[in-house]
Amino acid sequence: MSTTDTAERLAAGNSFSVDVWVTLKRWLKKAVRNASIVFEALLSPFIFLILFTQVFGKLAGGPIQDLFGADINYITFLTPAIIIVTAMTVAIQSGTGLIQDMDSGMFEKILVSPTHRGAIFLGKALADVLRIAFQSAIVLVLGYLLLWIGSGGSVGPYIQTGLGGVLGIFAVVIVYSLWFTAFSIIIALVTQDIESASIWMYMTHYPLLFSSSAFLPISFLPEWMQVLATVNPVTYGVDALRALMLGQDVLSVINVTAFSGIWNTIVPAIVLLGVLDIVLGGIAAVLLHRVSSSQVD
């Protein structure tokens, strides 16, 4: 297909915003109609919260109170990490879902339709972001319920920064999820095989989580893992959410004093994650354009 033919085909199609909306609805409907995805979205946050609080709660509870204050429960400390875990899980499904489209022939059908190429990527990314925001809300509610049960109905302030902190949590997790979603799509486009992509994603997923501040304070980790945590995006995502939950500057891998209070954690985290969003999002867009061009030539 020539460049002129492609331009004419695109000109005859919908506007960019309409294409984004159509793509967004398609991926949301696909997720809702998949019973296993819905079941996982509802059950996995509960399982993670229960398992990790039972495994690490007694071990880390005392030191966490020494670091952050006597009123800080391990559930509150862990909740931001579980939000990040669920965001990364949805991002992995984003890549595998794209491969399924390619294997079924749906991807090629979309490419030969007058759909804007950029809308394919943006609509899918927005669908994933909405799923991540929904699961983040589930995690926050479950964390509160576990605290309520454990304290006999006397929880106290759950998110120390109030309503602004709640909105900030959703904003941070969206910024965080974009880079990992783009990374998942890159792996999918490079491998174009579900099994290979899943292996590479999970080989990245778990080392990132356990070499960060997600489940234990950085001081609990071996020295070489503490070095890795300094350049680990998970550390910055978790710590930004944790700063909003606890109302404290919790970033310990680097010493930032240019701002005040929790902003010494949030600002560097957002900057680093934003750079990753731009770089990996750009790479994903370029690869998607190359793959789509080869599909329709």
C-alpha positions in Angstrom: 0.0 0.0 0.0 1.4 3.4 -1.0 1.8 6.4 1.1 -0.9 8.2 -0.9 -3.3 5.3 -0.5 -2.7 5.3 3.2 -3.3 9.0 3.5 -6.5 8.8 1.5 -7.7 5.9 3.7 -7.0 7.8 6.9 -8.6 10.9 5.6 -11.8 9.0 5.0 -12.0 7.7 8.5 -13.2 9.1 11.8 -11.5 11.9 13.7 -8.6 11.0 16.0 -10.6 11.4 19.2 -13.4 9.2 17.9 -10.9 6.5 17.0 -9.4 6.7 20.5 -12.9 6.4 22.0 -13.8 3.4 19.8 -10.5 1.6 20.7 -11.0 2.4 24.4 -14.5 1.0 24.4 -13.4 -2.1 22.6 -10.6 -3.0 25.0 -12.8 -2.2 28.1 -15.6 -4.5 26.7 -13.0 -7.2 26.0 -11.8 -7.0 29.6 -15.3 -7.0 31.1 -16.5 -9.9 29.1 -13.5 -12.0 30.2 -14.6 -13.6 33.4 -11.0 -14.6 34.5 -9.9 -10.9 34.2 -12.8 -9.7 36.3 -12.3 -12.4 38.9 -8.6 -11.6 39.1 -9.3 -7.9 39.4 -11.5 -8.5 42.4 -9.6 -11.3 44.1 -5.9 -10.7 43.6 -5.6 -7.5 45.6 -7.3 -9.3 48.6 -5.0 -12.3 48.3 -1.9 -10.1 48.1 -2.9 -8.0 51.1 -3.7 -11.1 53.2 -0.6 -13.1 52.2 2.0 -10.3 52.6 0.6 -8.9 55.8 0.7 -12.4 57.3 4.2 -13.2 56.0 5.9 -9.9 56.7 3.6 -8.2 59.2 5.2 -9.5 62.4 8.7 -9.3 61.0 8.5 -5.7 59.8 5.8 -4.2 62.0 8.1 -3.1 64.8 10.8 -1.6 62.6 8.2 0.2 60.4 6.7 1.8 63.5 10.2 2.9 64.6 10.8 4.4 61.2 7.4 6.1 60.5 5.7 6.3 63.9 3.9 4.1 66.4 0.5 4.7 64.7 1.7 3.3 61.3 0.3 -0.2 60.7 2.0 -2.6 58.2 -1.2 -2.8 56.2 -1.0 1.0 55.6 2.7 0.6 54.7 1.9 -2.3 52.3 -1.1 -0.9 50.6 0.8 1.4 48.2 3.0 -1.6 47.1 -0.1 -3.7 46.4 -1.5 -0.9 44.2 1.8 -1.0 42.2 1.6 -4.8 42.0 -1.9 -4.7 40.5 -0.9 -1.9 38.1 2.0 -4.0 36.8 -0.2 -7.1 36.4 -2.7 -5.1 34.3 0.2 -3.8 32.2 1.5 -7.3 31.5 -2.0 -8.3 30.3 -1.9 -5.3 28.0 1.0 -6.8 26.1 -0.4 -10.3 25.9 -3.7 -8.9 24.8 -2.1 -7.2 21.9 -0.4 -10.4 20.9 -3.8 -12.2 21.0 -5.1 -9.6 18.6 -2.2 -10.2 16.3 -2.6 -14.0 16.4 -6.4 -13.8 15.8 -6.0 -11.5 12.8 -8.0 -8.7 14.6 -4.9 -6.4 14.6 -4.5 -6.6 10.9 -8.2 -5.9 10.3 -7.9 -2.8 12.4 -4.9 -1.7 10.5 -6.6 -1.9 7.1 -9.5 0.1 8.5 -9.4 3.9 8.5 -8.3 4.0 12.1 -5.5 6.4 13.1 -2.4 4.5 14.1 -1.8 6.7 17.1 -5.4 6.1 18.3 -4.7 2.3 18.5 -1.9 2.9 21.0 -3.6 5.7 23.0 -7.0 4.0 23.2 -5.5 0.8 24.5 -3.3 2.7 27.0 -6.3 4.6 28.3 -8.3 1.4 28.7 -5.5 -0.1 30.8 -5.2 3.1 32.8 -8.9 2.9 33.7 -8.6 -0.7 34.7 -5.6 0.2 36.9 -7.5 3.1 38.5 -10.4 0.8 39.3 -8.2 -1.9 40.8 -6.3 0.8 42.8 -9.7 1.8 44.3 -10.3 -1.8 45.3 -7.0 -2.1 47.0 -7.6 1.1 49.0 -11.0 -0.1 50.1 -9.7 -3.5 51.1 -6.8 -2.0 53.0 -9.2 0.1 55.0 -11.4 -2.9 55.7 -8.5 -5.0 56.9 -7.4 -2.1 59.2 -11.0 -1.7 60.5 -11.3 -5.4 61.3 -7.8 -5.6 62.9 -8.5 -2.5 65.0 -12.0 -3.5 66.1 -13.6 -0.6 64.2 -11.1 2.1 65.3 -9.0 3.0 62.3 -8.3 6.7 62.6 -7.0 8.7 59.6 -6.4 6.1 56.8 -4.8 8.4 54.2 -3.0 11.2 56.1 -3.2 13.7 53.3 -7.0 13.5 53.0 -9.0 13.8 49.8 -6.1 15.5 48.0 -4.0 12.5 48.9 -6.6 10.2 47.4 -6.6 12.1 44.1 -2.8 12.2 44.2 -2.6 8.4 44.6 -4.7 7.9 41.5 -2.6 10.5 39.6 0.7 8.8 40.7 -0.4 5.3 39.8 -1.5 6.5 36.3 1.9 8.1 35.7 3.6 4.9 37.0 1.4 2.5 35.0 2.1 4.3 31.7 5.8 3.4 31.5 5.2 -0.3 32.4 2.3 -0.6 30.0 4.6 0.9 27.2 7.3 -1.6 28.3 4.8 -4.5 28.1 3.7 -3.4 24.6 7.4 -3.1 23.5 8.0 -6.7 24.7 4.9 -7.9 22.9 5.8 -6.2 19.6 9.4 -7.5 19.7 8.5 -11.2 20.6 5.1 -11.4 19.0 4.6 -14.6 21.0 2.5 -14.8 24.2 4.7 -17.4 26.0 7.9 -15.5 25.3 6.4 -12.2 26.2 5.0 -13.5 29.5 8.3 -15.0 30.4 10.2 -11.8 29.8 7.6 -9.7 31.6 7.5 -11.8 34.7 11.3 -12.1 34.7 11.2 -8.3 34.9 8.2 -8.0 37.2 9.3 -9.9 40.2 13.0 -8.7 40.4 11.8 -5.1 40.2 9.3 -5.7 43.0 11.6 -7.5 45.4 14.6 -5.1 44.8 12.6 -2.1 45.8 10.9 -0.6 48.9 7.6 -2.4 48.1 7.4 -4.9 50.9 10.1 -4.0 53.4 12.1 -0.8 54.2 15.2 -0.4 52.1 17.4 -0.8 55.2 16.2 -4.4 55.4 17.6 -5.3 52.0 21.2 -6.5 51.3 23.6 -3.7 50.3 23.7 -4.7 46.7 19.9 -4.7 46.5 19.9 -1.3 48.1 22.0 -0.1 45.2 19.5 -1.6 42.7 16.7 0.1 44.6 18.2 3.5 43.9 17.6 3.1 40.2 14.5 0.9 40.4 11.3 2.7 39.2 9.2 0.6 41.5 10.9 2.2 44.5 9.9 5.7 43.3 6.3 4.7 42.5 5.8 2.9 45.8 7.4 5.7 47.8 5.4 8.4 46.1 2.2 6.5 47.0 3.4 5.8 50.5 4.3 9.5 51.1 0.6 10.3 50.2 -0.7 7.6 52.5 1.5 8.4 55.5 1.9 12.1 55.0 5.7 11.8 55.3 8.8 12.1 53.2 9.7 8.5 52.9 12.2 8.5 50.0 15.4 7.0 51.4 17.4 5.9 48.3 18.3 9.5 47.5 18.4 12.6 49.7 16.2 15.3 48.3 15.8 18.5 50.3 14.9 21.0 47.6 11.2 20.9 48.5 9.3 20.4 51.7 7.7 17.4 53.4 6.2 14.8 51.1 7.2 16.8 48.0 10.8 15.7 48.5 9.5 12.2 47.7 6.7 13.0 45.2 8.6 15.5 42.9 11.6 13.3 42.1 9.4 10.2 41.7 7.1 12.0 39.2 10.1 13.4 37.3 11.8 10.0 36.9 8.5 8.2 36.0 7.5 10.9 33.6 10.8 10.6 31.8 10.3 6.8 31.5 6.8 7.4 30.2 8.1 9.6 27.4 11.0 7.4 26.4 9.3 4.0 26.5 6.0 5.4 25.2 7.9 6.9 22.2 9.7 3.5 21.6 6.4 1.7 21.8 4.7 4.1 19.3 7.6 3.7 16.9 7.5 -0.1 17.1 3.8 -0.1 16.7 4.1 2.0 13.6 6.7 -0.3 12.1 4.8 -3.4 12.9 1.5 -1.9 11.5 3.3 -0.7 8.4 4.7 -4.2 7.7 1.2 -5.7 8.3 -0.5 -3.7 5.6 2.3 -3.5 3.0 
